[in-house]
Amino acid sequence: MRAPLPAGSTRSNAVSRERIVIVGGGPAALATVRAYRSAGGSGDVVILSEEGCPPYRRPPLSKEYLRGELAANELPIEPPRFFADRSIELRQAKVIALDAVQRVVETAAGERVCYDHCVVATGSRPSRLPVPGSQAPGVCTLRSLADADELCRRVHAGTRAVVVGSGFIGCEAAASLSARGLEVMLVTDEALPQAGRLGGEVGERITAWLRDGGVSLRLGAPVERIVQHSGGLTVSDQLGQETTADVVLMAVGVSPRVELAEDAGIELAEEGAIATDAALRTADERVWAAGDVACAEHPRAGRRLRVEHWGEALNHGAVVGGRLAGVQRCWDAAPGFWSTIASRTLKYVAWGDGFDELDFIDHGEGAFTVRYGLDGILVGVLTHDRDEDYERGQQQVAAGAAFK
């Protein structure tokens, strides 16, 4: 039986149709409604998204879009009629509260929207280093289309840019800004980009790719402060080195946007994201979580996993949408993603537990495969220009194959 309708709340066709309310407008939200309708789900569906545009592709923001090779109208994942054709209401609204007892969400405009099932797909927000000047004007982050537009507005050929961080977004963006004609310096506390995650040999390859693309690197140099002045911004590191720039891109990771769930008393995992089972259901049977914000049980991994990959957000949504329509699904794919740095694409599948041994296989002409082992089990595979190894690796990692 449904909870009573709170005063001032709205519910369409309350007698005969359930209502699915999805908070967030990214890939997990889109995949949820796709799967729900495809599986025959006939309830009312409302997507409440802070962004004033339909779900769009985020991966190009640090690549083709940042280089000016892709226009904003080419980013939407689905054509304009997709939502109307499937009777899905897409509404711009900032949700500020979730009441799991009354089954209602509240927007910043004061509207209270009731639900039978709520999917929290609020994603992540970009992090900033806790150093002086990290919030100064001209210090940008890159997560949303608005972020990308702000960064693009500040740069042109000859602009001096500092990219802080050597994760995948930092490396992709540094290469893209250099391709636009900027003078780019990448500053990182890592001795080699991604060496801790992927190994020294891969770090050396990424370093060479960046330098070949015109990016200068300052390695092993944690940022100490950023100072704004009339000539721009000066980034100082703990080694006493300084770099002056017109714009700084802070690319130092993300944190899940869990405030709605946390304030509603929904359980969080130790990793700081919303705890769910393998079906992406939270401790409240009417509330689900998908995408970056979820830390979900994974039957193959044997534990909860939190991943920040675009493809896994789509996988999460497919599971939730199917479940809401009565299809028994669970999240059991081995997490993987692609990263393109300039013209080179890395494909990676892994559980994210680290490794204690690796096998780097050089195939010549720039192609390579890396196999990662932990306690004798294959836990990851990384490839460049070796798609067959990546596809095989996905199956082997998922199956818990032995590391050989």
Secondary structure, DSSP 8 states (H G I E B T S, - for coil): ------TTEE-TTTTT--EEEEE--SHHHHHHHHHHHHTT--SEEEEEESSSS--B--GGGGTTTTTT-S-GGG-BSS-TTHHHHTTEEEEE--EEEEETTTTEEEETTS-EEE-SEEEE---EEE---SSTTTTSTTEE--SSHHHHHHHHHH--TT-EEEEE--SHHHHHHHHHHHHTT-EEEEE-SSSSTTHHHH-HHHHHHHHHHHHHTT-EEE-S--EEEEEEETTEEEEEETTS-EEEESEEEE-S-EEE--HHHHHTT--B-TTSSEEE-TTSB-SSTTEEE-GGGEEEEETTTTEEE----HHHHHHHHHHHHHHHTT------S--EEEEEETTEEEEEEE-SS--SEEEEEEEETTEEEEEEEETTEEEEEEEES-HHHHHHHHHHHHHT-B--
